[in-house]
Structure formats: structure tokens, C-alpha cells
Amino acid sequence: MKNTSKIQPTEYKVLISPIVVDEKTQGGIILPDEHKDRQQTAQMRGVLVAVSPLAFSYADDEAWGDAPKPKPGDEVLFAKFAGAAIKGMDGKDYRIVNDKDIAAVIG
């Protein structure tokens, strides 16, 4: 994935492009706000856009086991209110979060 935001995270930070949740299901049912809030309170999905040189370096390769370290292009779960929201030079919304705020890699 190419980083068109012109934002390069530093220290132990990563840049994520949040995936926006559609307000309707595929069948056209509109989800109530309460359901959407409950669904998004714990975790949000996003695509990892950029990773700082120090990100994910706090554990040695043995600690990772067979799991590869997250890399740009991976879809990840992260805390809804983690990090800082920022608009990139490309006009898109991004989140800068600590590498430890990523809960899982999807896929």
C-alpha cells in the first residue's frame, strides 16, 4: 500500500486508515445508533498505511513466533479512541496510534 498521506509516523507509532462502517446492512436495514456505538466502542477496523522504524521492535523475533509483524497493507483492529485523528495531504482521515494499540491483524 502506498502512503499518499505524506505523514510518516515516528518512534513507536503507526498510521492507520480507518474503515468506515456503513449505516445500512446489505439488505437495506438501517442500523440504530445504539447498535453502531456498541459495535464500535471496543474496536475499529483499519488498514495499516505506514509503520515507523521502531514500531513492533519491543519484542524480539522469538516473541512473535510464527506470526509475522504487522506491515503496511494489513487490515488491523485498534481501540476506537486510541491515538490522534489527522487529515492527510491527500484529504483522507487517518489515525496515528501506538504500535501496542493494535489488538489484532485480520486475515
N, C-alpha and C positions, 0 to 999 in steps of 0.2 A: 504494500500500500504506500502510495506516495504522500508525503506530508505537504499539502498545499496551504496549510495554515500559516506557515512561516514562524511557527512557535516551536522552539526546541527546549524541552524540559531540562532542568539541571538537578544536581545532587541525586536524591533517590526518588525522583518524580517521573511520572509517565503522563502522556497526553492521550485522552480518550475522546472519541466522537460518540456521544450518547445516541442510542437508537430510540427514536420517538415512538411511543406506544399509540396505536390507532385507537380512536374512541369508539369505533364500531367493530363488531365481530365480522367474520367473513359472511355470515348470514344476514348482516344488516342490523343486528340488535345493538342498540346504544347502551354502553355500559354506564351505570350510575357512578358519580364522582366518588362515593364511599368505597366502591369496589376498586376503582383505579388507585385511590390513595392507599388502600390497604395492600394492594398488589405491589406498589412501587415503594412503600415505606422501607422495606428491608434492603432490597437490591434493585439495581438498574442494569440494563444491558448496554454495552457499547463496544466499539471497535478500537483496539489499540492502534494509535496513529504514530506515536514516537515514544522512544524509551531513552532516558538519559544513560550515560556511560556507567554510572554507579547503580542503577536500578537492578534489583534482583541479585546483587552481589553480596548481600549479607550472609548468605548460606553458601557453603562450598558445594561442589558438584555432587558429592555423595548424598547430601541432604535432599537434593532434588530427585534422587533415584532415577527411575525410568522416565519421569515426566520432564518434558523439555521446558525451559524457561519461556515465559510469555514473550512474544515478539510482535512487531508491527503487523497488522492484518488479522491478528487473533481476536475473536469475539470473547469478551470478558464480562463478569459480574462485578459490580462495585457498589459501595454504600451510596444511597441516594444523596445524602448531604455531604459526602466526602469531597475534599479539595475545594478548588475555586473554579467558578464558571468564567469563561473568557471567550470573546469572539475573535476568530482568526482573521488574517488578512484576506482570506477568501470569502468572508462574510458568514461562515458557518459557526455554530456554537460548539465549544469544546469544554472539557473538564481537565484540569491539571490536578492529579491526585498522587499521594504517596504510593510507592510500589506495594506496600503492605496492605493498602486499602482494596486491592484486587482480591476478591474472595475465590474466584474460580475462572478457569479458561473453559469455554464452551466448545465442544467439538473435538 
